[in-house]
Amino acid sequence: MSKRAAVERWMEKVASLDCIICGARPVELHHIREGQGAGQRAPDTLVIPVCAACHRGSEGIHGLGRKGFYMRYKRDELDYLADTIEALA
């Protein structure tokens, strides 16, 4: 299996999960921003499954921004990434 095929398989597995924040379906894959510079995107292996509301909604990751999201949920992207990995282990 090629490296790209393995990455795509991983992303498909992540996409098969429920939203890691609220449990809703369907999900979108959010590339975590933690540790990335401005304008950079995390590798495709560092994604979490989130519904549209938790991803792009006013109370979601992009809607609240990094600090606002942490203040609202008391968890950051790395916490949810760990949950995602554990759910697939």
PEDAVEN-V807348 format. One record per residue. SS is DSSP state (alpha for helix, beta for strand, coil for the rest). PHI is phi as a letter, one per 40 degrees, with the letter a starting at -180 (NA if undefined). PSI is psi in whole degrees, 0 to 359 (* if undefined). Layout:
[[SS & PHI & PSI] [SS & PHI & PSI]]
This chain:
[[coil & NA & 133] [coil & c & 162] [alpha & c & 316] [alpha & c & 319] [alpha & c & 321] [alpha & c & 320] [alpha & c & 316] [alpha & c & 322] [alpha & c & 318] [alpha & c & 314] [alpha & c & 323] [alpha & c & 320] [alpha & c & 316] [alpha & c & 317] [alpha & c & 342] [coil & c & 348] [coil & c & 164] [coil & c & 167] [coil & d & 128] [coil & c & 345] [coil & c & 309] [coil & b & 350] [coil & g & 2] [coil & c & 165] [coil & b & 156] [coil & c & 174] [coil & b & 160] [beta & b & 158] [beta & c & 124] [beta & b & 123] [beta & c & 122] [coil & c & 147] [coil & b & 343] [coil & d & 125] [coil & g & 1] [coil & b & 147] [coil & c & 172] [coil & d & 132] [coil & g & 1] [coil & c & 151] [coil & b & 141] [coil & c & 158] [coil & d & 157] [coil & c & 346] [coil & c & 346] [coil & b & 68] [beta & b & 153] [beta & b & 149] [beta & c & 121] [beta & b & 144] [coil & c & 169] [alpha & d & 319] [alpha & c & 316] [alpha & c & 343] [alpha & c & 302] [alpha & b & 355] [coil & c & 170] [coil & c & 334] [coil & b & 12] [coil & c & 186] [alpha & d & 309] [alpha & c & 329] [alpha & c & 320] [alpha & c & 338] [alpha & g & 168] [alpha & d & 309] [alpha & c & 315] [alpha & c & 321] [alpha & c & 315] [alpha & c & 318] [alpha & c & 324] [alpha & c & 315] [alpha & b & 348] [coil & g & 25] [coil & a & 152] [coil & b & 182] [alpha & d & 324] [alpha & c & 325] [alpha & c & 315] [alpha & c & 329] [alpha & c & 317] [alpha & c & 319] [alpha & c & 320] [alpha & c & 312] [alpha & c & 317] [alpha & c & 321] [alpha & c & 333] [alpha & c & 355] [coil & c & *]]
